[in-house]
């Protein structure tokens, strides 16, 4: 079975549309999301609706957890600014859907979480052979770091599909991965960022909240051509 793996959409519907279109062109019908559907960008309902309508199984990410539990991020004021806005626009249907999301999937030999196997929702996993010696299984997938990678430790292989909505590995294109016959394959897709920028502006956010999309920077920052 060929499976497409997506993660960390973060309300970026323009990126999600581009990724789903590419997956469709690859002829893949089985898609799994490792979480963080919401957070950061303005089209949270469109992202939730797309996943629900296509019946794409999705895990609970830390931003989904904050939203579903009416909580907050202890690390980031900017995350909380975005969540505060999203709470004013998310539909009750989508909020209730977020509350139902599980924290792990096991699909045959393939194991999926959002963060890691020490904390499935909020662990920033640093893959190593020593780490996975403690985790039963052969093939592993998690998101959360927004950094696309494959690590082959011999008997165990780990993949982070990267982020659909906010890559942080220096490549601004949306990321996803494909798993088939024990092998992972990484993919990138360009999308129209300007619409995301315009919608964020309309929602009252400065470019500080979305400038990182232009370069795939690790942290939020203003657009490169904006001074001050």
Buried (B, 14 or more C-beta within 10 A) or exposed (E): EEBBBBBBBBBBBBBBBBBBEBBEEBEBEBBBBBBBBBBBBBBBBBBBBBBBEEEBBBBBBBBBBBBBEEEEBEEBEBBBBBBEBBBEEBEEEBBEBBEEBEBBBEBEEBBBBBBBBEBBBBBEBEBEEEBBEEBEEEBBBBBBBBBBBBBEBEEBBBBBBBBBBBBBBEBBBBBBBBBEEEEBBBBBBEBEBEEBBEBBBEBEBEBBBBBBBBBBBBEBBBBEEEEE
